[in-house]
Amino acid sequence: MQTILGANGQIGEELARELKRNYTSDIRIVSRNAKKVNDTDTVFSADLSDREKAIEAMKGSEIAYFTLGLPMDTDLWERQFLTIMKNVIEACKINGTKLVYFDNTYMYPQNNEVLTEQTKFAPVGRKGMVRKQMTEMLLNEMEAGTIEAVICRAPEFYGPGKTQSITNSLIFNAIKEDKKLKVPLRDDKIRSLIWTPDASRATALIGNTRDAYGQTWHLPVDDHKLNYKEFIALASQVYGKEFRYSVIPKLFFTIGSLFNKNAKELLELLPRYQYDNLFDDSKFRKRFPEFVVTTYRQGIEQIKKEQQSAK
């Protein structure tokens, strides 16, 4: 059995479909209010901050995928994420379950440095510190040999369906609502964006590759790196209409944070938009050369098709 923790989110849902397509029909869906993704799934509703529930959730599982997220609330992250991570690790050890941890880049330095799996953690802000502590907790267990695990790390998402990200919110949601597009801070800095279904497919592949364990892997992105100006120009080509956009300065977000909780939560993530975001996925590409990465054009075409079919 393979178990997905946080299976009804943007990564977990597509992961369940990919596991069913290519690896196994014996899938357990775990979340606070678990719902089947595939007809053959079993479901287990659990709050993983409860140690006993976490242990029960992984009973009989060969592999568990940690894809759960929490709302963008720093206080909530600090209260719950480390406890959840500790419980999941403990549950895997007790049940003899391998762990596939879906990670993000919040703990990385927010500058022009090329980001590799060896990049030193240098978080900016409290959310980045929480993600650093979670990852280091797992790395310590891996180095001690107490758990068989692998880390899959992804940069910012863009994509269809449930995808949530700054890019989706400011660009694709604006297109859908026929509003002027927005870009945070700079439109001339390279962005490394991962197509959410690619992130899920790559995670499933790594989780079912025996020699991938004991390592960290950067998940694959389109290697034709674009800045927001070029990305929006490509979207204009795909949609057949010229999209206007405005670049939102940091001061706007700072003032907004005084009145809007969501804007306040975004502030610590903004520095990365002042620099080129250079996410190196060469390790994955070398090990899995057959993996076909969705290009930005293909991704935008799929988003357009989804938006048109929803009308």
Protein Blocks (a to p, Z undefined) as FASTA:
>chain_A
ZZdehilbmklmmmmmmmmmmmoccdcdddfbdcdfbfkbccddddfkbmklmmmmmgoi
abdcdfbdcdddfklmmmmmmmmmmmmmmmmmmnopacdddddfklpccdfbdcdfklcc
ddedjklmmmmmmmmmmmmmmmnopaccddddddddddehjbccfklmmmmmmmmnopac
ddehiacbccddddfklmmmmmmmmmmmmklgoiacdddddfbdcdfklmmmmmmmmnop
acddddddfklmmmmmmmmmklmmmmmmmmmmmpccdddfklmmmmmmmbccddfklmmm
mmmmmmmmmZZ
